[in-house]
Amino acid sequence: MSPRRDSLRRGLLFVGAGVLLVAIAFGGSWALAPDTDRMSESADVNNSSLLVGVQGPGPNGNVTALDGRGNVKWSIGNIISYQSVQTLDNGSVLTTFAAGGYQDCGRYQPPCKRTGVRIIEPNPRPEVVYEWSYPVRTRKDSEVHDAEMMPNGNVLVADMEWESIFTYDPETGERNWTWNASDHYEAPDDPTKVDWLHLNDADYIGDGRFLVSIRNENQLLIVERGKGVVEVINEDGDEDVLNQQHNPQWLGDGAVVVADSENHRVVELHRNETTGEWEEAWAVAKAGGVAFDWPRDADRLPNGNTLVTDSRNNRVVEIREDGSVVASYGVPSLPYEADRVPHGEVSGKAPQSIQPYGTERETDLGLLERKIPILWMLLAGAREIVALPYWVSEIHVLVVAVALVLWIRGGHLLVRGGLGGKQ
């Protein structure tokens, strides 16, 4: 066999091996992936629905409402991002957002991005009927992740631009109370230029107190009007307790459930009344045979189940205390928060009973379910840019990398064999 033909043959083998490797890895995973749309017999499909705030990769942020069986009732979006969602008493939806293309930019150059609060009226067709927003230096470091309508009619906002929480009157747009995180933490010269604390959630929990999530410190704070910080959950910032968490829910004095995002689990913490320390009382890391990947919301429902927004798996799943699935919904890519309507997220529900960690719950992950650090970071970055199926994993990143090496080598041989024929 001539060197040219041998080079062509070997080149085709390398290219074909790469194609086969990718086809087997992706095709096999697609065929064997558990279905993210499932309903158990106990699912309340007739008396409840689902409201989802979707951050989305690219300009795909949306708010989507599903009926109890997971069918889309309505959706509105195509902006940079939506985050928190809350159904108001009149049926409208209060949500936080970030969008670009604004000319009213304050101290920033137009066009700029603005972030803040919108109200969406779903009927007869979904439309934005109210907006309160302010310009920010960058969406990444400064977008409002959470807001809620308080009992007195004011709106509570978790502000990442200046790392504060504040309330304002929606009729006038004027602020009437502010707590700055710089009262508790040492602040940089200009918090708008860095992702300093990533204050991503604030909930009113009664008696002038607020539960505040400080993501970058792995801490939850109890802030009281007139007093400031009165309690810190995970004071040492221990990543084994909380690791860049989102959307904690106050279950009553001494208990909180949290989407422990970078630990890829949902955890319930209880205050030890003897030591005063907050300790793990309940945790779950997978549901329906699928390990959680960056969960960013966990709500305890009135029936005792927990609703989890499993962001990078593009699903919202309702689980029982033992981790078994009641209902699972495939939703648009990178959901941020979901509410079970009409219940929503309400503070003060009774906590789950304390059990030994792992008892009757899916907490032990298999070898293939564990995160591979470098490959996982590459995959996480890709999900920020493009919508990927939930079953794409670090293994697929490795397979693609190997296939690229095979294709480059094969392409080189094919070119060399082709050029050889012209000499």
For each residue, the residues with C-beta under 8 A, 3 or more apart:
1: 5 6 9
2: 5 6
3: 6 7 420
4: 7 8 417 420 421
5: 1 2 8 9 417
6: 1 2 3 9 10 417
7: 3 4 10 11 413 414 416 417 420
8: 4 5 11 12 413 414 417 418
9: 1 5 6 12 13
10: 6 7 13 14 410 413
11: 7 8 14 15 409 410 411 412 413 414 415 416 417
12: 8 9 15 16 410 414
13: 9 10 16 17 410
14: 10 11 17 18 406 407 409 410 413
15: 11 12 18 19 406 407 410 411 414
16: 12 13 19 20 410
17: 13 14 20 21 406 410
18: 14 15 21 22 402 403 404 405 406 407 410
19: 15 16 22 23 403
20: 16 17 23 24
21: 17 18 24 25 399 402 403 406
22: 18 19 25 26 399 400 403
23: 19 20 26 27
24: 20 21 27 28
25: 21 22 28 29 395 396 399
26: 22 23 29 30 392 396 399
27: 23 24 30 31
28: 24 25 31 32
29: 25 26 32 33 391 392 393 396
30: 26 27 33 389 391
31: 27 28
32: 28 29
33: 29 30 389 390 391
34: 288 289 290
35: 38 328
36: 288 290 313 314 315 317 328 329 330 390
37: 70 328 329 330
38: 35 288 325 327 328
39: 43 45 69 70 327 328
40: 43 325 326 327
41:
42: 326
43: 39 40 68 318 326 327
44: 47 48 68 303
45: 39 48 67 68 69 327
46: 68
47: 44 68
48: 44 45 68 340 341 342 343
49: 65 66 67 68 73 340 341
50: 65 66 67 68 70 316 329 338 339 340 341
51: 63 64 65 66 85 87 93 338 339 341
52: 63 64 65 66 85 309 316 331 332 335 337 338
53: 63 82 83 84 85 95 96 335 336 337 338
54: 60 61 62 63 64 77 81 82 331 332 333 334 335 336
55: 61 81 82 83 311 334 335 336
56: 59 60 61 62 77 81 82 332 333 334 387
57: 60 333 334 383 384 385 386 387
58: 385 386
59: 56 78 79 80
60: 54 56 57 77 78 332 333 387
61: 54 55 56 77 78 79 80 81 82 97 98
62: 54 56 75 76 77 78 79 82 332
63: 51 52 53 54 75 76 77 82 85 93 95 120 126
64: 51 52 54 72 74 75 77 331 332
65: 49 50 51 52 72 73 74 75 122 341
66: 49 50 51 52 69 70 71 72 73 329 331
67: 45 49 50 70 71 73
68: 43 44 45 46 47 48 49 50
69: 39 45 66
70: 37 39 50 66 67 327 329 330
71: 66 67
72: 64 65 66 75
73: 49 65 66 67 122
74: 64 65 122 125 126
75: 62 63 64 65 72 126 332
76: 62 63 120 126 127 128
77: 54 56 60 61 62 63 64 82
78: 59 60 61 62
79: 59 61 62 82 97 98 99 100
80: 59 61 97 98 99 100 113 139 143
81: 54 55 56 61 97 98 139 143 336
82: 53 54 55 56 61 62 63 77 79 85 95 96 97 336
83: 53 55 95 96 97 143 144 145 146 336 337
84: 53 95 96 145 146 147 148 201 247 336 337
85: 51 52 53 63 82 93 94 95 337 338 339
86: 93 94 95 147 148 149 339 344 345
87: 51 91 92 93 94 339 341 342 344
88: 91 92 93 94 119 149
89:
90:
91: 87 88 122 123
92: 87 88 119 120 121 122 129
93: 51 63 85 86 87 88 119 120 122
94: 85 86 87 88 117 118 119 147 148 149 155
95: 53 63 82 83 84 85 86 117 118 119 120 147
96: 53 82 83 84 115 116 117 118 143 144 145 146 147 157
97: 61 79 80 81 82 83 115 116 117 118 133 143 144
98: 61 79 80 81 113 114 115 136 139 143 144
99: 79 80 102 113 114 115
100: 79 80 111 112 113 139
101: 111
102: 99 105 110 111 112 113 114 135
103: 110 111
104: 110 114 135
105: 102 108 109 110 111 112 114 135
106: 112 134 135
107: 135
108: 105 112 135 136 137
109: 105 112
110: 102 103 104 105
111: 100 101 102 103 105
112: 100 102 105 106 108 109 135 136
113: 80 98 99 100 102 135 136 138 139 143
114: 98 99 102 104 105 133 134 135 136
115: 96 97 98 99 133 134 136 139 142 143 144 161
116: 96 97 131 132 133 134 144 147 157
117: 94 95 96 97 130 131 132 133 144 147 155 157 170
118: 94 95 96 97 128 130 131 132
119: 88 92 93 94 95 128 129 130 131
120: 63 76 92 93 95 126 127 128 129
121: 92 126 127 129
122: 65 73 74 91 92 93 126
123: 91
124:
125: 74
126: 63 74 75 76 120 121 122
127: 76 120 121
128: 76 118 119 120 131
129: 92 119 120 121
130: 117 118 119 170
131: 116 117 118 119 128
132: 116 117 118 155 168 170 173
133: 97 114 115 116 117
134: 106 114 115 116 161
135: 102 104 105 106 107 108 112 113 114
136: 98 108 112 113 114 115 139 141 142 143 161 192
137: 108 141 142 161 192 193
138: 113 141 142
139: 80 81 98 100 113 115 136 142 143
140: 143 195
141: 136 137 138 160 161 192 193 194 195
142: 115 136 137 138 139 160 161 192
143: 80 81 83 96 97 98 113 115 136 139 140 160
144: 83 96 97 98 115 116 117 147 157 158 159 160
145: 83 84 96 158 160 200 201 246 336
146: 83 84 96 157 158 200 201 202 203 247
147: 84 86 94 95 96 116 117 144 155 156 157 158
148: 84 86 94 155 156 202 203 204
149: 86 88 94 153 154 155 156
150: 153 154 155 156 167 204
151: 204
152:
153: 149 150 169 170
154: 149 150 167 168 169 170 176
155: 94 117 132 147 148 149 150 167 168 170
156: 147 148 149 150 165 166 167 202 203 204 210
157: 96 116 117 144 146 147 165 166 167 168 202
158: 144 145 146 147 165 199 200 201 202 212 213
159: 144 162 163 164 165 166 199
160: 141 142 143 144 145 163 195 197 198 199 200
161: 115 134 136 137 141 142 191 192
162: 159 180 191 192
163: 159 160 180 181 182 185 187 191 196 197 199
164: 159 178 179 180 181 199
165: 156 157 158 159 178 179 199 202 210 212 223
166: 156 157 159 175 177 178 179
167: 150 154 155 156 157 175 176 177
168: 132 154 155 157 172 173 174 175 176
169: 153 154 172 173 174 176
170: 117 130 132 153 154 155 173
171:
172: 168 169
173: 132 168 169 170
174: 168 169
175: 166 167 168 178
176: 154 167 168 169
177: 166 167 225
178: 164 165 166 175
179: 164 165 166 183 210 223 225 228
180: 162 163 164 183
181: 163 164 184 185 187 197 199 214
182: 163 185 186 187 191
183: 179 180 228 229
184: 181 221 228 229
185: 163 181 182 197 214 217
186: 182
187: 163 181 182 191 196
188: 191 193 194 196
189:
190: 193 194
191: 161 162 163 182 187 188 194 196 197
192: 136 137 141 142 161 162
193: 137 141 188 190
194: 141 188 190 191
195: 140 141 160 198 216
196: 163 187 188 191 216
197: 160 163 181 185 191 214 215 216 217
198: 160 195 214 215 216 244
199: 158 159 160 163 164 165 181 202 212 213 214 215
200: 145 146 158 160 213 215 246 247
201: 84 145 146 158 211 212 213 246 247 248
202: 146 148 156 157 158 165 199 210 211 212 213
203: 146 148 156 210 211 248 249 250 345 347
204: 148 150 151 156 209 210 347
205: 209 210 211 222 250 347 348
206: 209 347 348
207: 224
208: 224 225 226
209: 204 205 206 222 223 224 225 230
210: 156 165 179 202 203 204 205 222 223 224
211: 201 202 203 205 220 221 222 248 250 256 347
212: 158 165 199 201 202 220 221 222 223
213: 158 199 200 201 202 220 245 246 247 248
214: 181 185 197 198 199 217 218 219 220 221
215: 197 198 199 200 218 244 245 246
216: 195 196 197 198 244
217: 185 197 214 237
218: 214 215 234 237 238 239 241 242 243 244 245
219: 214 232 233 234 235 237 242
220: 211 212 213 214 232 233 234 242 245 248 256 258
221: 184 211 212 214 229 231 232 233
222: 205 209 210 211 212 229 230 231 232 233
223: 165 179 209 210 212 228 229 230
224: 207 208 209 210 227 228 230
225: 177 179 208 209
226: 208
227: 224 230
228: 179 183 184 223 224
229: 183 184 221 222 223 232
230: 209 222 223 224 227
231: 221 222
232: 219 220 221 222 229 235
233: 219 220 221 222 242 256 269 278
234: 218 219 220 237 238 241 242 269 278
235: 219 232
236:
237: 217 218 219 234
238: 218 234 241 242
239: 218 242 243 262 263
240: 243 263
241: 218 234 238 267 269 278 280
242: 218 219 220 233 234 238 239 245 258 260 263 267
243: 218 239 240 260 261 262 263
244: 198 215 216 218 261 262
245: 213 215 218 220 242 248 258 259 260 261
246: 145 200 201 213 215 258 259 261 295 296 297 336
247: 84 146 200 201 213 258 259 296 297 298 299 309 337 345
248: 201 203 211 213 220 245 256 257 258 259
249: 203 256 257 258 298 299 300 345 347 349
250: 203 205 211 255 256 347 348
251: 255 256 257 268 300 347 348 349 350 351
252: 255 348 349 350 351
253:
254: 270 271 273 351
255: 250 251 252 268 269 270 271 281 351
256: 211 220 233 248 249 250 251 268 269 278
257: 248 249 251 266 267 268 269 282 298 299 300 306 351 352
258: 220 242 245 246 247 248 249 266 267 268 269 298
259: 245 246 247 248 266 295 296 297 298 308 309
260: 242 243 245 263 264 265 266 267 283 295
261: 243 244 245 246 264 294 295 296 311
262: 239 243 244 294
263: 239 240 242 243 260 267
264: 260 261 285 291 292 293 294 295 371
265: 260 283 284 285 292 295 363
266: 257 258 259 260 283 284 285 292 295 298 306 308
267: 241 242 257 258 260 263 280 282 283
268: 251 255 256 257 258 280 281 282 283 351 352
269: 233 234 241 255 256 257 258 278 279 280 281
270: 254 255 278 279 281 351 354
271: 254 255 276 277 278 279
272: 275 276 277 278 279
273: 254 276
274:
275: 272
276: 271 272 273
277: 271 272
278: 233 234 241 256 269 270 271 272
279: 269 270 271 272
280: 241 267 268 269 283 357
281: 255 268 269 270 351 352 354 355
282: 257 267 268 321 352 354 355 357 361
283: 260 265 266 267 268 280 357 361 363
284: 265 266 287 292 306 319 323 361 362 363
285: 264 265 266 291 292 362 363 364 365
286: 289 290 291 292 323 362 363 365 369
287: 284 290 292 308 310 317 319 323 324 325 328 362
288: 34 36 38 317 325 328
289: 34 286
290: 34 36 286 287 310 313 315 390
291: 264 285 286 365 369
292: 264 265 266 284 285 286 287 295 308 310 313
293: 264 310 311 312 313 390
294: 261 262 264 310 311 312 380
295: 246 259 260 261 264 265 266 292 298 308 309 310 311
296: 246 247 259 261 309 311 335 336 337
297: 246 247 259 307 308 309 336 337 338
298: 247 249 257 258 259 266 295 306 307 308 309
299: 247 249 257 306 307 338 339 340 343 344 345
300: 249 251 257 304 305 306 349 351 352
301: 304 305 306 307 318 340 343
302: 343 349
303: 44
304: 300 301 320 321 352
305: 300 301 318 319 320 321 326
306: 257 266 284 298 299 300 301 318 319 321
307: 297 298 299 301 316 317 318 338 339 340
308: 259 266 287 292 295 297 298 316 317 318 319
309: 52 247 259 295 296 297 298 316 335 336 337 338
310: 287 290 292 293 294 295 313 314 315 316 317 335
311: 55 261 293 294 295 296 314 334 335 336
312: 293 294 334 380 383 390
313: 36 290 292 293 310 390
314: 36 310 311 330 331 332 333 334 335 387 389 390
315: 36 290 310 328 329 330 331 335 390
316: 50 52 307 308 309 310 328 329 331 335 338
317: 36 287 288 307 308 310 325 327 328 329
318: 43 301 305 306 307 308 325 326 327 328 340
319: 284 287 305 306 308 323 324 325 326
320: 304 305 323 324 325 326
321: 282 304 305 306 352 353 361
322: 360 361
323: 284 286 287 319 320 360 361 362 363
324: 287 319 320
325: 38 40 287 288 317 318 319 320 328
326: 40 42 43 305 318 319 320
327: 38 39 40 43 45 70 317 318
328: 35 36 37 38 39 287 288 315 316 317 318 325
329: 36 37 50 66 70 315 316 317
330: 36 37 70 314 315
331: 52 54 64 66 314 315 316 335 338
332: 52 54 56 60 62 64 75 314 335 387
333: 54 56 57 60 314 383 387 388
334: 54 55 56 57 311 312 314 383 384 387
335: 52 53 54 55 296 309 310 311 314 315 316 331 332 338
336: 53 54 55 81 82 83 84 145 246 296 297 309 311
337: 52 53 83 84 85 247 296 297 309
338: 50 51 52 53 85 297 299 307 309 316 331 335
339: 50 51 85 86 87 299 307 343 344 345
340: 48 49 50 299 301 307 318 343 344
341: 48 49 50 51 65 87 344
342: 48 87
343: 48 299 301 302 339 340 346
344: 86 87 299 339 340 341
345: 86 203 247 249 299 339
346: 343 349
347: 203 204 205 206 211 249 250 251
348: 205 206 250 251 252
349: 249 251 252 300 302 346
350: 251 252
351: 251 252 254 255 257 268 270 281 300
352: 257 268 281 282 300 304 321 355
353: 321
354: 270 281 282
355: 281 282 352 359 360
356: 359
357: 280 282 283 363
358: 361 363 364
359: 355 356
360: 322 323 355
361: 282 283 284 321 322 323 358
362: 284 285 286 287 323
363: 265 283 284 285 286 323 357 358
364: 285 358
365: 285 286 291 369 370
366: 369 370
367: 370
368: 393 395
369: 286 291 365 366
370: 365 366 367
371: 264 376 394
372: 375 376 394 398
373: 376 377
374: 377 378
375: 372 378 379 394 395 397 398
376: 371 372 373 379 380 394
377: 373 374 380 381
378: 374 375 381 382 397
379: 375 376 382 383 388 392 393 394 396 397
380: 294 312 376 377 383 384
381: 377 378 384 385
382: 378 379 385 386 388 397
383: 57 312 333 334 379 380 386 387 388
384: 57 334 380 381
385: 57 58 381 382
386: 57 58 382 383
387: 56 57 60 314 332 333 334 383
388: 333 379 382 383 392
389: 30 33 314 392
390: 33 36 290 293 312 313 314 315
391: 29 30 33
392: 26 29 379 388 389 396
393: 29 368 379 396 397
394: 371 372 375 376 379 397 398
395: 25 368 375 398 399
396: 25 26 29 379 392 393 399 400
397: 375 378 379 382 393 394 400 401
398: 372 375 394 395 401 402
399: 21 22 25 26 395 396 402 403
400: 22 396 397 403 404
401: 397 398 404 405
402: 18 21 398 399 405 406
403: 18 19 21 22 399 400 406 407
404: 18 400 401 407 408
405: 18 401 402 408 409
406: 14 15 17 18 21 402 403 409 410
407: 14 15 18 403 404 410 411
408: 404 405 411 412
409: 11 14 405 406 412 413
410: 10 11 12 13 14 15 16 17 18 406 407 413 414
411: 11 15 407 408 414 415
412: 11 408 409 415 416
413: 7 8 10 11 14 409 410 416 417
414: 7 8 11 12 15 410 411 417 418
415: 11 411 412 418 419
416: 7 11 412 413 419 420
417: 4 5 6 7 8 11 413 414 420 421
418: 8 414 415 421 422
419: 415 416 422 423
420: 3 4 7 416 417 423
421: 4 417 418
422: 418 419
423: 419 420
